[in-house]
Amino acid sequence: MRSRIILGAVTVLALVLVPVVLPPSLVNAGIQMLIASLFACAFSLLCGQAGMLSFGHSAFFGVGAFATVHAMNALGGDGLLPTPFMPLVGAATGLLVGLVAGWFATKRTGVYFAMITLAIGELLYALAPHLGGWFGGEAGVSTMRMPAFGLSFGNNTQVYYLTLAWVLLCLGLLYLFTRTPLGRVALGLRENTRRMRFLGYNVHAASVMVFAVSTMFAGVAGALQAINIESANYVLFNLDLSAEVLLNSFIGGVTFFLGPAIGAALMTFFGYVVSDLTTSWLLYKGLLFVVVMLFVPRGIAGLVRAIAASVRNCGFAALSVAFILYGVAAVLLVAGTVFSVEMLQRIFSQDYLSLARLSGKEWPAVPLFGEAWHPLSATTWLVPVALFVIGLLVLRQAVRRWRAAVEAAAGATGEADARVLTSGASS
């Protein structure tokens, strides 16, 4: 418990120092990471805690953003609701819309519930461009952050600290909610709905309340997004945003409280950095999701917890060689994947195909990583094959080392237990 408190304090201190040590461009990325983390945790309350998979959670993110933009335009960021308190509008809107939508959606469970939430999101996405008074048509609605409490909110640093304060507050409230009786009931909804109904719980009412709490915090995330970019557009209702929060949550670990926040922050930063380097960055995100679901089904948070448990049981020294081998294998496999994807992306691009037609029978070389690679040369494709083969061999060796260390630790623990039992019997 003490180590968790220390780790949390260090994390908060690092977040506070972000605008001090990073350039403004990365501060803006930090704002997006914080908003994505809050949105993912709000989604995880519904999916991970209560077991209700939503495919249309972007709808509540969007209504929170639009309500906040209209409130900023109507109130001017002054009076009863100055700019720092504008996320309350997103919270209230997300809560009200969530109560209405949740009453219908939670009438069904499983895949039917998921399809209803998907329909709600797609309905708003289809209607928004035609409801110009509410959603501003295809152009959306713009606004401007107004000064409050002596702050202008004209730069990213002030917006970052405002976002950080709201995200930390909301994460704290979400954690407290999971400790309430209703939060415990949500676990029952995930595990066995029939038993909950048999024990006398109003399953539908509990589901609606959990749904509404989740959408309320999704509305706060949407409000923070509106404050950050000073506008809202109907694309916020797009299925892409719902899919993104789902992927981020499962990559981070949807069954852990902060797992979705970790996944959302890492994947947002990944997209921010990699999208400037390659046009295939969405493919890399998809591949990463597939790898995590196949080999680390409990997500990054689950992987970190498993590694920490192994280190406690075996000791870092016993696992150090395995750690190094895993790192080498990861580098080799990632290098082979990147080489293959980038080569194929360039070969099948329209520009390259047009150039190949003009060149006749000879396919021109492809410039990649400072070298010219010929697509029809066996040497070109031996590079990724060699990287994959060597990487898999190193990975196999790393798994063997890891298992040997774990078995040795288990054997030592068993011998220690046997000595204790023997000494107890002798006495």
C-alpha positions as CSV (number, residue, x, y, z in Angstrom):
1,M,0.0,0.0,0.0
2,R,2.8,2.4,0.9
3,S,4.6,1.7,-2.4
4,R,1.4,2.5,-4.3
5,I,1.1,5.8,-2.5
6,I,4.7,6.7,-3.3
7,L,4.3,5.6,-6.9
8,G,1.1,7.7,-7.2
9,A,2.8,10.8,-5.7
10,V,5.7,10.4,-8.1
11,T,3.4,10.1,-11.1
12,V,1.4,13.2,-10.1
13,L,4.6,15.2,-9.6
14,A,5.8,14.1,-13.0
15,L,2.5,15.2,-14.6
16,V,2.8,18.6,-12.8
17,L,6.3,19.1,-14.2
18,V,5.4,18.2,-17.8
19,P,4.9,21.9,-19.0
20,V,8.2,22.8,-17.3
21,V,10.4,20.2,-19.0
22,L,8.7,19.6,-22.3
23,P,8.2,21.9,-25.4
24,P,4.7,23.4,-26.1
25,S,4.0,20.8,-28.8
26,L,4.4,18.0,-26.4
27,V,2.3,19.8,-23.8
28,N,-0.6,19.7,-26.2
29,A,0.0,16.0,-26.7
30,G,0.0,15.7,-22.9
31,I,-3.5,17.3,-22.8
32,Q,-4.8,14.8,-25.3
33,M,-3.3,12.0,-23.3
34,L,-5.0,13.2,-20.1
35,I,-8.4,13.5,-21.9
36,A,-8.0,10.1,-23.5
37,S,-7.1,8.6,-20.1
38,L,-10.2,10.0,-18.4
39,F,-12.5,8.9,-21.3
40,A,-11.0,5.4,-21.2
41,C,-11.5,5.1,-17.4
42,A,-15.1,6.2,-17.8
43,F,-15.6,3.6,-20.5
44,S,-13.9,1.0,-18.3
45,L,-16.3,1.6,-15.4
46,L,-19.1,0.4,-17.7
47,C,-17.2,-2.4,-19.6
48,G,-14.6,-3.6,-17.1
49,Q,-16.4,-3.0,-13.8
50,A,-20.0,-3.8,-14.9
51,G,-19.3,-6.0,-17.9
52,M,-21.4,-4.0,-20.3
53,L,-19.6,-3.5,-23.6
54,S,-20.5,-0.3,-25.3
55,F,-19.8,0.4,-29.0
56,G,-21.2,4.0,-29.0
57,H,-19.5,5.7,-26.1
58,S,-18.4,8.5,-28.3
59,A,-22.0,9.8,-28.3
60,F,-21.7,10.9,-24.7
61,F,-18.2,12.3,-25.2
62,G,-19.7,14.3,-28.1
63,V,-22.8,15.6,-26.3
64,G,-20.5,16.8,-23.4
65,A,-18.3,18.7,-25.8
66,F,-21.2,20.3,-27.6
67,A,-23.0,21.3,-24.4
68,T,-19.8,22.9,-23.1
69,V,-19.2,24.8,-26.3
70,H,-22.8,26.2,-26.2
71,A,-22.3,27.1,-22.5
72,M,-19.1,28.9,-23.2
73,N,-20.7,30.9,-25.9
74,A,-23.8,31.7,-23.8
75,L,-22.1,32.5,-20.5
76,G,-18.8,33.9,-21.9
77,G,-16.8,31.9,-19.3
78,D,-18.0,34.3,-16.5
79,G,-20.6,34.6,-13.8
80,L,-21.9,31.4,-12.3
81,L,-19.8,29.2,-14.5
82,P,-16.3,30.6,-15.3
83,T,-14.1,28.7,-17.7
84,P,-12.5,26.3,-15.0
85,F,-16.0,25.1,-14.1
86,M,-17.3,24.5,-17.6
87,P,-16.7,20.7,-17.4
88,L,-19.6,20.6,-15.0
89,V,-21.9,21.3,-18.0
90,G,-20.4,18.3,-19.8
91,A,-20.9,16.2,-16.7
92,A,-24.5,17.2,-16.3
93,T,-25.3,16.7,-20.0
94,G,-23.6,13.3,-20.1
95,L,-25.5,12.3,-17.0
96,L,-28.9,13.3,-18.3
97,V,-28.4,11.8,-21.8
98,G,-26.9,8.7,-20.2
99,L,-30.0,8.2,-18.0
100,V,-32.3,8.4,-21.0
101,A,-30.1,6.3,-23.3
102,G,-29.2,3.8,-20.5
103,W,-32.9,3.2,-19.7
104,F,-33.4,1.8,-23.2
105,A,-30.0,0.2,-23.7
106,T,-29.9,-1.7,-20.4
107,K,-33.2,-3.4,-21.2
108,R,-31.0,-5.9,-23.1
109,T,-27.6,-7.5,-22.2
110,G,-24.6,-8.9,-24.1
111,V,-24.4,-8.3,-27.8
112,Y,-27.9,-6.8,-27.9
113,F,-26.8,-4.1,-25.5
114,A,-23.7,-3.4,-27.5
115,M,-25.7,-3.1,-30.7
116,I,-28.1,-0.6,-29.0
117,T,-25.2,1.6,-27.9
118,L,-23.8,1.4,-31.4
119,A,-27.2,2.5,-32.8
120,I,-27.3,5.5,-30.5
121,G,-23.9,6.6,-31.5
122,E,-24.6,6.2,-35.2
123,L,-28.0,7.9,-34.9
124,L,-26.3,11.0,-33.4
125,Y,-23.6,10.9,-36.1
126,A,-26.2,10.8,-38.8
127,L,-28.5,13.5,-37.4
128,A,-25.8,16.0,-36.2
129,P,-25.0,17.4,-39.7
130,H,-28.7,18.2,-40.3
131,L,-29.3,19.8,-36.9
132,G,-27.5,23.1,-37.5
133,G,-29.0,24.8,-34.5
134,W,-27.6,22.3,-32.0
135,F,-24.5,20.9,-33.7
136,G,-23.6,23.6,-36.2
137,G,-24.0,21.4,-39.3
138,E,-20.8,20.1,-41.0
139,A,-18.8,23.1,-39.8
140,G,-19.5,22.5,-36.1
141,V,-19.6,25.1,-33.4
142,S,-16.7,27.3,-32.3
143,T,-16.0,29.1,-29.1
144,M,-13.3,30.9,-27.2
145,R,-11.8,30.4,-23.8
146,M,-12.4,33.5,-21.6
147,P,-10.2,34.7,-18.7
148,A,-11.2,33.7,-15.2
149,F,-9.6,34.0,-11.7
150,G,-6.7,36.1,-13.2
151,L,-5.9,33.4,-15.8
152,S,-6.2,34.0,-19.5
153,F,-6.2,30.4,-20.6
154,G,-4.6,31.6,-23.8
155,N,-1.7,29.1,-23.8
156,N,-1.3,25.4,-23.6
157,T,0.3,25.5,-20.1
158,Q,-2.8,26.9,-18.4
159,V,-5.1,24.6,-20.3
160,Y,-2.9,21.6,-19.4
161,Y,-3.1,22.4,-15.6
162,L,-6.8,22.9,-15.9
163,T,-7.2,19.5,-17.7
164,L,-4.8,17.8,-15.2
165,A,-6.8,19.1,-12.2
166,W,-10.1,17.8,-13.6
167,V,-8.7,14.5,-14.7
168,L,-7.2,13.8,-11.3
169,L,-10.4,14.8,-9.6
170,C,-12.5,12.6,-11.8
171,L,-10.2,9.6,-11.5
172,G,-10.4,10.0,-7.7
173,L,-14.2,10.1,-7.8
174,L,-14.2,7.1,-10.1
175,Y,-12.0,5.2,-7.7
176,L,-14.3,6.1,-4.8
177,F,-17.3,5.0,-6.8
178,T,-15.8,1.6,-7.3
179,R,-15.7,1.3,-3.4
180,T,-19.3,2.3,-2.9
181,P,-22.1,-0.3,-2.6
182,L,-23.3,0.6,-6.1
183,G,-19.7,0.0,-7.4
184,R,-19.7,-3.4,-5.8
185,V,-23.1,-4.2,-7.3
186,A,-21.6,-3.4,-10.7
187,L,-19.1,-6.2,-10.2
188,G,-22.1,-8.5,-9.5
189,L,-23.7,-7.3,-12.8
190,R,-20.5,-8.4,-14.5
191,E,-20.2,-11.8,-12.9
192,N,-23.8,-13.1,-12.6
193,T,-26.8,-11.0,-13.4
194,R,-29.3,-13.8,-12.8
195,R,-27.9,-14.4,-9.3
196,M,-28.2,-10.6,-8.6
197,R,-31.8,-10.6,-9.6
198,F,-32.5,-13.7,-7.5
199,L,-30.9,-12.0,-4.5
200,G,-33.5,-9.2,-4.8
201,Y,-31.5,-6.5,-6.6
202,N,-33.2,-4.3,-9.2
203,V,-30.8,-5.2,-12.0
204,H,-32.2,-2.7,-14.5
205,A,-32.1,0.2,-12.1
206,A,-28.5,-0.6,-11.1
207,S,-27.4,-1.0,-14.7
208,V,-29.0,2.4,-15.6
209,M,-27.2,4.1,-12.7
210,V,-23.8,2.6,-13.6
211,F,-24.3,3.5,-17.2
212,A,-25.2,7.1,-16.3
213,V,-22.2,7.5,-14.1
214,S,-20.0,6.3,-16.9
215,T,-21.5,8.7,-19.4
216,M,-21.2,11.5,-16.9
217,F,-17.4,11.2,-16.8
218,A,-17.3,10.7,-20.5
219,G,-19.1,14.0,-20.8
220,V,-16.4,15.6,-18.6
221,A,-13.8,14.3,-21.0
222,G,-15.7,15.7,-23.9
223,A,-16.0,19.1,-22.1
224,L,-12.2,19.2,-21.6
225,Q,-11.7,18.4,-25.3
226,A,-14.0,21.3,-26.2
227,I,-12.1,23.7,-23.9
228,N,-8.8,22.5,-25.4
229,I,-9.6,22.9,-29.1
230,E,-12.3,25.6,-28.6
231,S,-14.7,23.9,-31.0
232,A,-16.9,20.8,-31.4
233,N,-17.8,19.0,-34.6
234,Y,-20.1,16.1,-35.5
235,V,-17.1,13.8,-36.1
236,L,-17.0,13.4,-32.3
237,F,-19.9,11.0,-32.7
238,N,-18.0,8.9,-35.2
239,L,-17.6,5.2,-34.6
240,D,-13.8,5.7,-34.8
241,L,-13.7,7.4,-31.4
242,S,-15.8,4.6,-29.8
243,A,-13.4,2.0,-31.3
244,E,-10.4,3.9,-30.2
245,V,-11.5,4.1,-26.5
246,L,-12.3,0.4,-26.6
247,L,-8.9,-0.5,-28.1
248,N,-7.1,1.7,-25.6
249,S,-8.9,0.3,-22.6
250,F,-8.2,-3.4,-23.6
251,I,-4.6,-2.7,-24.4
252,G,-4.1,-1.0,-21.0
253,G,-6.1,-3.7,-19.1
254,V,-9.8,-3.1,-18.8
255,T,-10.1,-5.1,-15.6
256,F,-7.6,-2.8,-13.7
257,F,-8.7,0.6,-12.5
258,L,-5.8,2.6,-14.1
259,G,-5.1,0.1,-16.9
260,P,-7.3,1.9,-19.4
261,A,-5.7,5.2,-18.5
262,I,-2.2,3.7,-19.1
263,G,-3.3,2.3,-22.4
264,A,-5.0,5.5,-23.6
265,A,-2.0,7.6,-22.6
266,L,0.5,5.3,-24.3
267,M,-1.6,4.8,-27.5
268,T,-2.3,8.5,-27.8
269,F,1.4,9.3,-27.5
270,F,2.1,6.5,-29.9
271,G,-0.3,7.9,-32.5
272,Y,1.1,11.5,-32.0
273,V,4.7,10.4,-32.6
274,V,4.3,7.6,-35.2
275,S,1.8,9.4,-37.4
276,D,4.5,12.0,-38.2
277,L,6.8,9.2,-39.3
278,T,4.6,6.9,-41.4
279,T,1.2,6.8,-43.1
280,S,0.8,3.2,-41.8
281,W,0.5,4.2,-38.2
282,L,-3.1,2.9,-37.9
283,L,-1.9,-0.5,-39.1
284,Y,0.7,-0.6,-36.3
285,K,-1.9,0.3,-33.7
286,G,-4.1,-2.6,-35.0
287,L,-1.1,-5.0,-34.9
288,L,-0.3,-4.0,-31.4
289,F,-3.9,-4.6,-30.3
290,V,-3.8,-8.1,-31.9
291,V,-0.5,-8.9,-30.2
292,V,-1.8,-7.8,-26.8
293,M,-5.0,-9.7,-27.1
294,L,-3.3,-12.9,-28.2
295,F,-0.4,-12.9,-25.8
296,V,-1.2,-10.5,-23.0
297,P,-5.0,-10.7,-22.7
298,R,-5.1,-8.8,-19.4
299,G,-3.4,-5.8,-21.0
300,I,-0.3,-3.8,-20.1
301,A,-1.4,-3.4,-16.5
302,G,-1.8,-7.1,-16.1
303,L,1.6,-7.7,-17.7
304,V,3.2,-5.2,-15.3
305,R,1.6,-6.9,-12.3
306,A,2.7,-10.3,-13.4
307,I,6.3,-9.1,-13.9
308,A,6.3,-7.5,-10.5
309,A,5.0,-10.7,-8.9
310,S,7.7,-12.7,-10.6
311,V,10.4,-10.3,-9.5
312,R,9.2,-10.5,-5.9
313,N,9.2,-14.3,-6.0
314,C,12.4,-14.9,-8.0
315,G,14.5,-11.8,-7.5
316,F,15.6,-9.4,-10.2
317,A,19.0,-11.0,-10.6
318,A,17.5,-14.4,-11.5
319,L,15.4,-12.8,-14.2
320,S,17.9,-10.3,-15.5
321,V,19.1,-12.5,-18.4
322,A,15.5,-13.2,-19.4
323,F,14.7,-9.5,-19.4
324,I,17.6,-8.8,-21.7
325,L,16.6,-11.6,-24.0
326,Y,13.0,-10.4,-24.1
327,G,14.3,-6.9,-25.0
328,V,16.5,-8.2,-27.8
329,A,13.7,-10.3,-29.2
330,A,11.3,-7.4,-29.1
331,V,13.7,-5.1,-31.0
332,L,14.3,-7.8,-33.7
333,L,10.6,-8.6,-34.2
334,V,9.6,-4.9,-34.3
335,A,12.4,-4.2,-36.8
336,G,11.2,-7.0,-39.0
337,T,7.6,-5.9,-38.8
338,V,8.5,-2.3,-39.6
339,F,10.7,-3.2,-42.5
340,S,8.0,-5.5,-44.0
341,V,5.2,-3.0,-43.5
342,E,7.1,0.0,-44.9
343,M,8.4,-1.9,-47.9
344,L,4.9,-3.2,-48.8
345,Q,3.3,0.1,-48.2
346,R,5.7,1.8,-50.6
347,I,5.5,-1.0,-53.2
348,F,1.7,-0.9,-53.4
349,S,1.4,2.9,-53.3
350,Q,-0.1,4.5,-56.4
351,D,3.1,6.6,-56.9
352,Y,5.3,3.6,-57.0
353,L,3.0,1.6,-59.2
354,S,2.8,4.4,-61.7
355,L,6.6,4.7,-61.7
356,A,6.9,0.9,-62.2
357,R,4.6,1.1,-65.3
358,L,6.8,3.9,-66.8
359,S,9.9,1.9,-66.1
360,G,8.7,-1.1,-68.1
361,K,9.8,-4.5,-66.9
362,E,12.3,-3.4,-64.3
363,W,10.9,-2.4,-60.9
364,P,12.7,0.6,-59.5
365,A,14.5,0.4,-56.2
366,V,12.7,1.5,-53.0
367,P,14.4,4.0,-50.7
368,L,14.0,2.9,-47.1
369,F,16.1,3.6,-44.0
370,G,18.9,5.3,-46.1
371,E,19.3,2.4,-48.5
372,A,17.9,1.4,-51.9
373,W,16.1,-2.0,-51.8
374,H,15.1,-3.8,-55.0
375,P,11.6,-5.4,-54.6
376,L,12.5,-8.5,-56.7
377,S,15.8,-9.2,-55.0
378,A,16.0,-12.1,-52.6
379,T,18.4,-10.2,-50.4
380,T,15.7,-7.6,-49.7
381,W,13.3,-10.1,-48.2
382,L,15.9,-12.1,-46.5
383,V,16.4,-9.1,-44.1
384,P,12.9,-9.3,-42.5
385,V,12.9,-13.1,-42.6
386,A,16.3,-13.2,-40.7
387,L,15.0,-10.6,-38.2
388,F,11.9,-12.7,-37.6
389,V,13.7,-16.0,-37.3
390,I,16.4,-14.7,-35.0
391,G,13.9,-12.8,-32.9
392,L,11.7,-15.9,-32.5
393,L,14.7,-18.0,-31.5
394,V,15.8,-15.4,-28.9
395,L,12.2,-15.1,-27.7
396,R,12.1,-18.9,-27.2
397,Q,15.3,-18.8,-25.2
398,A,13.9,-15.9,-23.1
399,V,10.8,-18.0,-22.3
400,R,12.9,-20.9,-21.2
401,R,15.1,-18.8,-19.0
402,W,12.0,-17.2,-17.4
403,R,10.3,-20.5,-16.7
404,A,13.5,-22.0,-15.3
405,A,13.9,-19.0,-12.9
406,V,10.2,-19.3,-11.8
407,E,10.5,-23.1,-11.3
408,A,13.7,-22.7,-9.3
409,A,12.0,-20.1,-7.1
410,A,9.0,-22.4,-6.7
411,G,11.2,-25.3,-5.8
412,A,13.1,-23.2,-3.2
413,T,9.9,-22.1,-1.7
414,G,8.6,-25.6,-1.5
415,E,11.8,-26.8,0.2
416,A,11.5,-23.9,2.7
417,D,7.9,-24.9,3.5
418,A,8.9,-28.5,3.9
419,R,11.7,-27.6,6.4
420,V,9.2,-25.5,8.4
421,L,6.7,-28.4,8.5
422,T,9.5,-30.8,9.5
423,S,10.8,-28.6,12.3
424,G,7.2,-28.1,13.5
425,A,6.6,-31.9,13.6
426,S,9.9,-32.5,15.4
427,S,9.1,-29.9,18.1
